[in-house]
């Protein structure tokens, strides 16, 4: 086994910034506190997702979708070993973890897209609200709230999986997402290729700038 870098800086920044943004959106949406910042942070989430999609094709080995897009047979085979005490080392996401990533990315994209057309009829409205009529905006608003109810169980399941792996399998999934390093078999470790972190950071900033100015222009600001 060798201690190697498995998560690049852009992926780690994406993960923790997304966690912070999601927590804020949840609290502001449920309590109304700082709700005028809700659409601002929502656009930041869309920018993060845009970055993640691009980075999923051009980023480091473990960031690429091809690295954790497993066949149904592979996912089922891995699921059958889930209750084993030992955790099979993976360079990146394991088959079930990869499936969770795709599900959460899809859910967050749907959440962000529907939010663009919604309004609370009091303080704020999405940047594309003026492009639809009132009934369509209400429909998008309904989808925005309903999809959140679907998304939340995935978030809870994600947290539960981290606890399960830490307590039951003695595998720490959090620390590698903080410092980037994990232990892998040397043969597998040698196959990992890391893209410069600065490339990803610049790309992330560019994604935010593009969406921020595009939505301001569309909203007529």
HELIX and SHEET records of a PDB file:
HELIX    1   1 UNK A    9  UNK A   31  1                                  23    
HELIX    2   2 UNK A   35  UNK A   37  5                                   3    
HELIX    3   3 UNK A   38  UNK A   58  1                                  21    
HELIX    4   4 UNK A   61  UNK A   63  5                                   3    
HELIX    5   5 UNK A   65  UNK A   67  5                                   3    
HELIX    6   6 UNK A   72  UNK A   79  1                                   8    
HELIX    7   7 UNK A   95  UNK A  115  1                                  21    
HELIX    8   8 UNK A  129  UNK A  131  5                                   3    
HELIX    9   9 UNK A  134  UNK A  167  1                                  34    
HELIX   10  10 UNK A  174  UNK A  179  1                                   6    
HELIX   11  11 UNK A  186  UNK A  189  1                                   4    
HELIX   12  12 UNK A  197  UNK A  218  1                                  22    
SHEET    1   A 2 UNK A   2  UNK A   5  0                                        
SHEET    2   A 2 UNK A 181  UNK A 184 -1                                        
END                                                                             
